[in-house]
Amino acid sequence: MRFSSAAFMIGALVAGSLMTTTAASADPAKISGSTTVGVHNTYDPAAYDYLARSLDAGSSLVELDVWPNFITHEWKVSHDNPLGNANNCVAATSPGQLYTGGKNKNLEFCLDNIRVWQEAHPDRGPITLKIEMKTGFSDNTGLGPDELDATIRGHLGGRVYRPADLLGGYSTLDEASKADNWAARSSLNGKVIIEVIPGTVEEQNPTDTLKTDVEYARYLVNLKNAGRLGDAQIFPTVHGAAGGDPRDKYEAALKPWFVVFDGDANAWVTQTGPWWFDANHYYVVMTDAQNVAPAIDSRNPTVDQANQRVADLAKQHASVITSDWVGLTTVLPQVLPRG
């Protein structure tokens, strides 16, 4: 069918109007209707001397790179050392201990650092915890999704906003998200929302035929079928921005259990039409915010440049944006309306 240029313009205007209306319908009081700012690789000592400093600076996202060490049966936290730790987490049971003592601790200590900091800041809004499983799970050696969940429950306790909390009385997470059953931000003070993504090593490993996103989603569905969804602590996440519905790559039974998406900000803006994700109230983490044109410094842009980028990506329907703006303590704490 052929359309005249006038008809095309009218159609575009109508579509634009619908997109604007959909975005405006987001409730800014809910986490689905707001945009926050976080710091990439928050655990890295090159970013902060102690993990708690990132939270002091206002970061709403903490990122941990996790390796399942099947030799010692531990969850290691580092960028590129599968056998050891290289991070800014410490052994802390009180706020004063968050900034002292030896670093380079296992995952449970990093979780303790978040919990102890939140106990000292009960009015602080929810923190997104991004876990990158560098080589994926190692379920056959006892380091699978259920063991990771047990570690999280043991160290964050009831502070986690779980898939079951979003689900409510709906049949799937997709139904719950489309109905905007997400919680109000004010009810999530002192809470943690956890996403898990496949790691860089795992994604480049052609022999790994069961990636983190699929493995955790299958585990989640199995828990739901067993009446134990409340055990799950983590939202499985679609990694990588893509046009259309990127969940089409998953088996049909898993697709409606993905409502969290994580990928490059520039790809979201230029390739995907992110208004669709907002219309369905999906949770969207946009990374490398500095690379969206015009590119700005990844670590030390001006405050005005960073503020403008945050505002722009909020309009592009990000739930969380990340960069390496470790020192921008007036930018990181922002909470903007989404859309």
Disulfide bonds with the S-S distance in Angstrom:
Cys89-Cys110 2.06
